[in-house]
Amino acid sequence: MTPIDDYITRIEGTCGAENDIIVVIKFDKTNQALEKILKKATLKNSIAGMIYDLTFQEYSFRFYASGKIIFKGIKNKQDLNTLLTALLL
C-alpha cells in the first residue's frame, strides 16, 4: 500500500482515441485532497466551486467536488502514480 492509497478508492480508464484516466478519491478525503491539489496545481477555471480545471506540470485535469479527477494525456500507470504522489503528498 502506497501513501496515495490513503486518498484513492479506485482508478478507471476510459475508452476512445484519447485515453483519459478517472481517479476516484475516498469520500472522507475529498476536501483534504482538493486543498492539497489547489496549493500545487494551477487553477485555470472554477465552475460554481464544483468543478476545477487545473494544470500541473504538463498535464491537464479536472477535479469534481464529488471526488472524481479526470486526467488527460497520461501515458502509463507509472506517470499517473508519480503525478498523484506529487499532488497529494
C-alpha positions as CSV (number, residue, x, y, z in Angstrom):
1,M,0.0,0.0,0.0
2,T,1.4,3.4,-1.0
3,P,0.8,6.7,0.8
4,I,-1.5,7.8,-2.1
5,D,-3.7,4.8,-1.4
6,D,-5.0,6.7,1.7
7,Y,-6.7,9.0,-0.7
8,I,-7.8,6.8,-3.7
9,T,-10.8,4.5,-3.9
10,R,-10.2,3.3,-7.4
11,I,-8.7,4.2,-10.8
12,E,-10.6,3.7,-14.1
13,G,-9.7,4.2,-17.7
14,T,-11.9,5.4,-20.5
15,C,-12.3,4.1,-24.0
16,G,-11.7,6.0,-27.2
17,A,-9.0,7.8,-29.1
18,E,-7.9,9.9,-26.2
19,N,-7.5,7.7,-23.1
20,D,-8.5,9.7,-20.0
21,I,-8.0,8.3,-16.6
22,I,-10.6,8.7,-13.8
23,V,-9.3,8.7,-10.2
24,V,-11.9,8.4,-7.5
25,I,-10.9,10.0,-4.2
26,K,-12.2,8.5,-0.9
27,F,-15.3,10.4,0.3
28,D,-13.8,11.4,3.6
29,K,-10.6,12.6,1.9
30,T,-12.1,14.7,-0.9
31,N,-11.8,18.1,0.8
32,Q,-8.3,17.4,2.0
33,A,-7.2,16.2,-1.4
34,L,-8.7,19.2,-3.1
35,E,-6.9,21.6,-0.7
36,K,-3.5,19.9,-1.4
37,I,-4.1,19.9,-5.2
38,L,-5.1,23.6,-5.3
39,K,-1.9,24.5,-3.4
40,K,0.2,22.8,-6.0
41,A,-1.6,22.9,-9.3
42,T,-2.5,26.0,-11.4
43,L,-6.2,26.7,-11.4
44,K,-7.4,27.6,-14.9
45,N,-11.1,27.8,-14.2
46,S,-13.6,27.0,-11.5
47,I,-17.3,26.5,-12.1
48,A,-19.5,27.2,-9.1
49,G,-16.9,25.7,-6.7
50,M,-18.0,22.3,-8.0
51,I,-15.6,21.7,-11.0
52,Y,-12.0,22.8,-11.1
53,D,-10.0,22.9,-14.4
54,L,-6.3,22.6,-13.4
55,T,-2.9,22.0,-14.8
56,F,0.2,20.6,-13.1
57,Q,3.5,20.0,-14.9
58,E,2.4,19.3,-18.5
59,Y,-0.9,17.6,-17.5
60,S,-4.4,19.0,-17.6
61,F,-7.1,17.6,-15.4
62,R,-10.5,18.3,-13.9
63,F,-11.3,17.9,-10.2
64,Y,-15.0,17.5,-9.4
65,A,-16.3,18.3,-5.9
66,S,-17.8,14.8,-5.8
67,G,-14.2,13.4,-5.6
68,K,-13.6,12.4,-9.2
69,I,-10.5,13.6,-11.0
70,I,-10.2,13.1,-14.8
71,F,-6.7,13.3,-16.1
72,K,-5.9,13.8,-19.8
73,G,-2.9,12.5,-21.7
74,I,-1.5,10.2,-19.1
75,K,0.6,7.6,-20.9
76,N,1.0,4.9,-18.3
77,K,0.4,3.9,-14.7
78,Q,3.8,5.0,-13.5
79,D,3.3,8.5,-14.8
80,L,-0.1,8.6,-13.1
81,N,1.4,7.4,-9.8
82,T,4.2,10.0,-10.0
83,L,1.7,12.7,-10.7
84,L,-0.7,11.7,-7.9
85,T,2.2,11.4,-5.4
86,A,3.4,14.9,-6.3
87,L,-0.1,16.3,-6.0
88,L,-1.3,14.5,-2.8
89,L,1.8,14.2,-0.6
